[in-house]
Amino acid sequence: MSEVQQQEQGAIHDLADPAVVRELFSMAGTEIVFRVAQVARQVMKADKARDMDDALARHLARALMGENPQFRAVSDWSGMPCALSLAAVEPEMFAKIKDAEEHADMSNPRFVMVAATSAFTRKVCELIFREVQKQGATQSSVQAAVNDLAERFALAALPAKG
């Protein structure tokens, strides 16, 4: 059965599968790279790209929490444990996002997950801007750096093997 046929039949992607989680973060990182390029070429306004990145963070959070029906949650993991694991990948960025929220509720798994996935999207943007400043930077070198960050987040999003 093709991937398209599986999607049409409402195939469920298992969040315990490392390939699924890696693909989520990889696709999100690549989407952000594309938007940054669009902004640089003045095809898209920075505000619109930022709004789209925020929406992407919320979408990623819903998927990782198992709230998107196409993704199967991992019992006792998809929620606060996963969110806290993700928050620990880039704690300074997570703290910045959390502290900027007027009503930050650290007991709410959804808030923590959205803040953690927002830390990912913002860190990708920060990384892109840093990488393009390097002498000899190429599209491939920038994408490789984004992929490395995506891998760190993907590993944190996977339940520990017990």
Residue, then its C-alpha position, 0 to 999 in steps of 0.5 A: m500500500s502506498e503512503v498516499q493510500q495509507q493517509e487516505q485510510g487514516a493511517i496512524h503514525d506511532l509516536a514510539d517509532p523513532a522514524v516517525v518522530r525524526e520525520l516530524f522534526s525534520m520536516a518542521g525544520t525544513e519548512i522553517v528553512f524554506r520560509v526563511a529563504q522566502v523572507a530573505r528573497q522578500v517573497m514573504k513578510a517576516d511577520k507572516a513567517r513568524d506566525m506560520d512558525d508559531a502555528l507549526a509549533r502548535h501543530l507539532a505539539r498536538a502531534l506529539m501529545g497524540e491529539n492529532p488523530q493521525f498520531r498514536a500517543v505513547s502511554d505515560w509519555s505523550g504529555m508532560p514527560c515528553a514536554l519536559s524532555l523537549a524543554a531540556v534540549e534548549p533550556e534557555m530558549f524554553a525559559k525565554i518563551k515561558d517567561a514571556e507568557e503572562h499566564a504561564d502554567m507549568s502544570n499544564p502539559r499543553f502549555v509546556m509542550v507548545a513552549a518546548t516546540s516553540a523553542f525548537t522553531r525559534k532555535v531553528c531560526e536562530l541557527i539558520f541566521r548563525e549558520v549563514q554568517k559562516q564563511g563558506a556557508t551553503q544551503s547544504s551546510v545550513q540544512a545539515a545544521v538544522n537536521d542536527l538540531a532536529e535530531r536532538f529534539a527528536l531523540a528527546a521526544l522519544p520515550a526512554k527504552g526501559 
